[in-house]
């Protein structure tokens, strides 16, 4: 069987890819503190593709923006590395895990 090209690692067909969950956007921002949330990160070489990774939420800004640390090693260049702080809003969250 042929091996999958490394360039395809981390990519999910757009029809099957996780999408932001509107129900999660309705929860209070404080609900996500201390939890892991899944977010989509655009690949810089392929702007039409996204890599879906987990972020550990550690802070909530006064305007409702969330801060978290990327908890995965990206396969592709997404402009962030594991451990980097990322800023996002509730309407970007695809999934939550305690």
C-alpha positions in Angstrom: 0.0 0.0 0.0 1.4 3.5 -0.9 2.3 5.7 2.0 0.3 8.9 2.6 2.4 12.0 1.6 3.5 14.0 4.6 1.9 17.1 3.1 -1.5 15.5 3.7 -0.9 14.8 7.4 -3.1 16.9 9.7 -5.6 17.7 7.0 -9.2 16.6 7.0 -11.5 16.8 4.0 -13.5 20.0 4.4 -16.8 18.1 4.4 -15.7 16.0 7.4 -13.7 18.7 9.3 -14.9 19.9 12.6 -16.8 23.2 12.5 -17.4 25.8 15.2 -20.3 24.7 17.4 -22.9 27.5 17.8 -24.1 26.0 21.1 -20.6 26.4 22.6 -20.6 30.1 21.5 -23.7 30.6 23.7 -22.0 29.4 26.9 -20.4 32.0 29.2 -16.7 32.6 28.4 -15.8 31.6 32.0 -17.1 28.1 31.3 -14.0 27.4 29.2 -11.4 28.4 31.8 -9.1 25.5 32.7 -10.5 23.3 29.8 -9.2 22.2 26.5 -10.9 23.5 23.4 -10.4 22.5 19.7 -9.8 25.3 17.3 -9.0 25.5 13.5 -5.7 27.1 12.5 -5.3 28.1 8.8 -2.2 26.6 7.2 0.0 29.4 5.9 1.1 27.6 2.8 -2.4 26.4 2.0 -4.9 29.1 3.2 -7.8 26.9 2.1 -6.8 24.2 4.5 -6.9 24.2 8.3 -5.2 22.2 11.1 -7.5 21.4 14.0 -5.7 21.4 17.4 -6.3 21.6 21.1 -5.7 24.7 23.2 -5.7 24.9 27.0 -7.7 27.9 28.1 -6.0 29.9 30.9 -7.4 33.4 30.9 -10.4 35.5 30.0 -10.1 39.1 28.9 -12.6 41.8 29.9 -14.0 41.9 26.3 -14.8 38.1 26.4 -11.7 37.1 24.4 -10.1 33.9 25.6 -6.4 33.2 25.9 -4.9 29.7 25.8 -1.8 27.7 25.1 -1.5 25.5 22.0 -1.3 21.9 23.3 -0.4 20.2 20.0 2.7 20.2 17.7 1.4 21.5 14.4 2.3 19.4 11.4 2.1 22.4 9.1 3.1 26.0 9.5 0.1 27.7 11.2 2.1 30.6 12.7 2.1 29.0 16.2 4.0 26.2 18.0 3.1 24.0 20.9 3.1 26.2 24.1 2.4 29.5 22.2 -0.4 31.7 23.5 -3.3 32.1 21.2 -6.2 34.5 21.4 -9.7 33.5 20.2 -13.4 34.0 20.8 -16.2 31.5 21.7 -17.6 31.4 18.2 -14.3 29.7 17.0 -14.6 26.7 19.4 -15.3 23.4 17.7 -15.2 21.1 20.8 -14.5 21.1 24.5 -12.8 18.6 26.7 -12.2 18.8 30.5 
